[in-house]
Amino acid sequence: MTQTLTKQISLTAFCCHNALYRSKNLQGKSKAGAPGVHTVEVPCSGKVEPLQILKAFENGADGVLVIACPPQQCMTIEGSRRQARRIARTKDLLAEAGLEPERLMLHMSKGAAADEYAHIISTAEKSIAKFGPATKKRD
């Protein structure tokens, strides 16, 4: 039997703590994580700066996912709205750098994202896989 080895997609996920757990009590809840994914928990998605996202690509990520609360559930009121605007601007920067803007995704989780984290990650990896490894296009 011949086996084809494919490079696993490298994904960095910036995750709002509130979007992941939706509860101050973590007792009985498992920590969100997925194999091969660099998960960075932040107090609010609105704290993730475009420079951090671009740095993730520079450090080898094939894609970046930001998990946020829906705007009406954001604990910091403007964090999710701010992040949605930053994602749009950062996608423009990715395009200027020769990368597909679709490699950057924003997921707004209505419930505790930790419960469906593996599915969210799998969906993101499938979206990114169609582009292959992230390499800057030459002019």
One Martini backbone bead per residue (centre of mass of N, CA, C, O) as a GRO file, in nm:
protein
  139
    1MET     BB    1   0.095   0.037   0.024
    2THR     BB    2   0.046   0.368  -0.063
    3GLN     BB    3   0.169   0.669   0.085
    4THR     BB    4   0.064   1.001   0.124
    5LEU     BB    5   0.239   1.286   0.206
    6THR     BB    6   0.127   1.570   0.379
    7LYS     BB    7   0.125   1.883   0.466
    8GLN     BB    8   0.054   2.034   0.737
    9ILE     BB    9  -0.127   2.277   0.847
   10SER     BB   10  -0.049   2.597   0.962
   11LEU     BB   11  -0.202   2.717   1.265
   12THR     BB   12  -0.326   3.022   1.402
   13ALA     BB   13  -0.503   3.086   1.718
   14PHE     BB   14  -0.699   3.351   1.820
   15CYS     BB   15  -0.850   3.352   2.153
   16CYS     BB   16  -1.114   3.431   2.316
   17HIS     BB   17  -1.190   3.353   2.629
   18ASN     BB   18  -1.499   3.403   2.624
   19ALA     BB   19  -1.557   3.242   2.362
   20LEU     BB   20  -1.455   2.968   2.466
   21TYR     BB   21  -1.624   2.955   2.768
   22ARG     BB   22  -1.867   3.140   2.882
   23SER     BB   23  -1.707   3.127   3.167
   24LYS     BB   24  -1.564   3.154   3.489
   25ASN     BB   25  -1.603   2.839   3.511
   26LEU     BB   26  -1.362   2.572   3.444
   27GLN     BB   27  -1.494   2.351   3.572
   28GLY     BB   28  -1.505   2.066   3.364
   29LYS     BB   29  -1.335   2.206   3.148
   30SER     BB   30  -1.173   2.193   2.861
   31LYS     BB   31  -0.905   2.267   2.699
   32ALA     BB   32  -0.836   2.424   2.423
   33GLY     BB   33  -0.740   2.212   2.141
   34ALA     BB   34  -0.503   2.123   1.872
   35PRO     BB   35  -0.325   1.960   1.664
   36GLY     BB   36  -0.089   2.181   1.522
   37VAL     BB   37  -0.195   2.426   1.695
   38HIS     BB   38  -0.155   2.766   1.760
   39THR     BB   39  -0.265   2.873   2.069
   40VAL     BB   40  -0.401   3.204   2.154
   41GLU     BB   41  -0.484   3.349   2.441
   42VAL     BB   42  -0.720   3.613   2.495
   43PRO     BB   43  -0.919   3.839   2.656
   44CYS     BB   44  -0.955   3.977   2.361
   45SER     BB   45  -0.983   4.017   2.026
   46GLY     BB   46  -0.927   4.334   2.034
   47LYS     BB   47  -0.608   4.276   2.114
   48VAL     BB   48  -0.553   4.199   1.824
   49GLU     BB   49  -0.304   4.276   1.614
   50PRO     BB   50  -0.191   4.297   1.297
   51LEU     BB   51   0.106   4.233   1.371
   52GLN     BB   52   0.048   3.954   1.496
   53ILE     BB   53  -0.062   3.826   1.240
   54LEU     BB   54   0.183   3.877   1.056
   55LYS     BB   55   0.383   3.723   1.241
   56ALA     BB   56   0.258   3.445   1.205
   57PHE     BB   57   0.330   3.427   0.907
   58GLU     BB   58   0.634   3.477   0.938
   59ASN     BB   59   0.647   3.207   1.138
   60GLY     BB   60   0.466   2.988   0.931
   61ALA     BB   61   0.184   3.040   0.878
   62ASP     BB   62  -0.091   2.950   0.664
   63GLY     BB   63  -0.290   3.045   0.898
   64VAL     BB   64  -0.551   3.259   1.047
   65LEU     BB   65  -0.741   3.260   1.353
   66VAL     BB   66  -1.026   3.436   1.488
   67ILE     BB   67  -1.182   3.418   1.802
   68ALA     BB   68  -1.507   3.550   1.872
   69CYS     BB   69  -1.746   3.745   1.969
   70PRO     BB   70  -2.028   3.864   1.941
   71PRO     BB   71  -2.101   4.188   1.970
   72GLN     BB   72  -2.348   4.141   2.183
   73GLN     BB   73  -2.126   3.952   2.376
   74CYS     BB   74  -1.918   4.152   2.443
   75MET     BB   75  -1.738   4.243   2.730
   76THR     BB   76  -1.592   4.513   2.576
   77ILE     BB   77  -1.815   4.593   2.345
   78GLU     BB   78  -1.576   4.657   2.094
   79GLY     BB   79  -1.388   4.414   2.021
   80SER     BB   80  -1.531   4.275   1.776
   81ARG     BB   81  -1.557   4.522   1.595
   82ARG     BB   82  -1.259   4.588   1.587
   83GLN     BB   83  -1.167   4.315   1.465
   84ALA     BB   84  -1.322   4.326   1.200
   85ARG     BB   85  -1.166   4.575   1.096
   86ARG     BB   86  -0.880   4.452   1.117
   87ILE     BB   87  -0.919   4.218   0.926
   88ALA     BB   88  -0.973   4.382   0.673
   89ARG     BB   89  -0.698   4.533   0.675
   90THR     BB   90  -0.515   4.276   0.683
   91LYS     BB   91  -0.606   4.160   0.413
   92ASP     BB   92  -0.485   4.388   0.247
   93LEU     BB   93  -0.191   4.332   0.335
   94LEU     BB   94  -0.172   4.045   0.226
   95ALA     BB   95  -0.220   4.116  -0.069
   96GLU     BB   96   0.030   4.304  -0.094
   97ALA     BB   97   0.223   4.045  -0.009
   98GLY     BB   98   0.091   3.785  -0.179
   99LEU     BB   99  -0.156   3.688  -0.015
  100GLU     BB  100  -0.428   3.530   0.072
  101PRO     BB  101  -0.689   3.665   0.254
  102GLU     BB  102  -0.829   3.379   0.329
  103ARG     BB  103  -0.609   3.302   0.554
  104LEU     BB  104  -0.798   3.499   0.708
  105MET     BB  105  -1.002   3.442   1.000
  106LEU     BB  106  -1.339   3.488   1.132
  107HIS     BB  107  -1.487   3.371   1.442
  108MET     BB  108  -1.820   3.378   1.567
  109SER     BB  109  -1.920   3.270   1.881
  110LYS     BB  110  -2.218   3.189   2.043
  111GLY     BB  111  -2.075   2.987   2.205
  112ALA     BB  112  -1.871   2.763   2.333
  113ALA     BB  113  -1.586   2.699   2.152
  114ALA     BB  114  -1.459   2.456   2.302
  115ASP     BB  115  -1.681   2.246   2.214
  116GLU     BB  116  -1.599   2.323   1.881
  117TYR     BB  117  -1.294   2.351   1.813
  118ALA     BB  118  -1.223   2.118   1.620
  119HIS     BB  119  -1.423   2.210   1.399
  120ILE     BB  120  -1.317   2.493   1.348
  121ILE     BB  121  -1.032   2.404   1.270
  122SER     BB  122  -1.103   2.211   1.039
  123THR     BB  123  -1.238   2.424   0.861
  124ALA     BB  124  -0.990   2.609   0.836
  125GLU     BB  125  -0.793   2.400   0.716
  126LYS     BB  126  -0.958   2.347   0.459
  127SER     BB  127  -0.946   2.637   0.350
  128ILE     BB  128  -0.628   2.653   0.341
  129ALA     BB  129  -0.543   2.396   0.175
  130LYS     BB  130  -0.617   2.511  -0.115
  131PHE     BB  131  -0.339   2.695  -0.106
  132GLY     BB  132  -0.135   2.596   0.073
  133PRO     BB  133   0.146   2.712   0.131
  134ALA     BB  134   0.285   3.001   0.253
  135THR     BB  135   0.382   3.214  -0.013
  136LYS     BB  136   0.538   3.454  -0.157
  137LYS     BB  137   0.484   3.637  -0.423
  138ARG     BB  138   0.632   3.716  -0.711
  139ASP     BB  139   0.694   4.008  -0.920
   0.00000   0.00000   0.00000
